[in-house]
């Protein structure tokens, strides 16, 4: 009985954690210019954003080796 309750609790915790990731939108942008701390970008689906929105930008990794078979 206790194993079932623990399994259910873990399943609910996992479901809640993955549900939060589903709310994040994915927009692809291209950097047009950089002037000091200001960056001008052209984005697909830019109509879904508005001034003041917080965004997360990931920088491309340079020199990272991609290995395969």
Protein Blocks (a to p, Z undefined) as FASTA:
>chain_A
ZZmmmmmmmmmmmmmmmmmmmmpccdddddfbdehjaccdddehklmpcehiacdddddd
ehiacddZZ
